[in-house]
Amino acid sequence: MTKDKLKIIMEYFSKKKLDYIKVLNIEEISSIANYFIIVSVDNIKNVDYIYNEIVDELDKNDIKIYHKEGVNTPWVILDLGDIIIHIFNKSEREYFNLEKLWLDAKEELFSVTS
């Protein structure tokens, strides 16, 4: 089920042609989730846009969101239970640098086929 969710999310991000996407496998180093998806966009308006669009996509695919945090801010978090999506404004992502905080996580590579 987790891999199916990842595929749906990554297909959506691929369609939107978003840059700066990372998928970190944290299941062996944390109990909070299995994966982090970290995405950044160029401005705060795009954070809101991507947030609203991904929420619609998740709803359309019957994927439950357990918690939302930071709506209308430069860093939005969506907790899907096994996956946590971080949507950042580019400067906020650089400042908080989650990738550095989670150095022990394995980066997952996904190829999305149309």
C-alpha positions, -999 to +999 in steps of 0.1 A: +000+000+000+028+024+009+045+019-025+011+025-043+008+058-024+043+068-033+036+060-070+005+082-070+022+111-053+053+109-075+032+107-107+014+138-096+047+157-089+061+145-122+031+158-141+036+192-124+072+191-135+085+200-100+122+202-094+140+196-062+121+164-052+136+139-028+122+107-013+139+096+019+133+061+033+133+066+070+117+034+081+149+019+096+158+050+115+125+064+127+091+053+139+072+084+127+069+072+091+084+051+064+091+079+039+096+116+037+088+133+004+105+167+002+095+191-025+103+228-030+089+255-052+100+290-061+075+311-042+049+309-014+020+311-038+032+279-054+034+262-020-003+269-016-011+258-051+008+225-048-006+219-014-042+223-027-035+202-058-019+173-039-047+173-013-072+169-042-051+142-058-049+123-025-086+127-019-094+115-055-073+083-047-089+077-013-056+084+005-062+096+040-044+126+054-041+122+092-027+157+099-019+189+080+004+216+094+016+249+081-012+257+056-007+291+041+029+292+052+063+286+035+064+250+048+034+227+046+034+192+061+010+164+052+010+133+073-003+103+056+007+079+084+034+060+065+045+090+043+051+126+053+051+151+025+070+184+031+062+212+006+086+241+010+093+275-004+128+272-018+144+295+007+128+277+037+140+243+024+175+256+022+173+271+057+158+240+074+178+215+052+159+183+062+181+162+040+211+171+062+191+164+094+182+130+080+216+120+066+211+084+077+180+080+055+183+062+022+173+083-008+148+065-030+149+069-067+116+067-086+111+065-123+076+075-132+062+061-164+033+077-182 
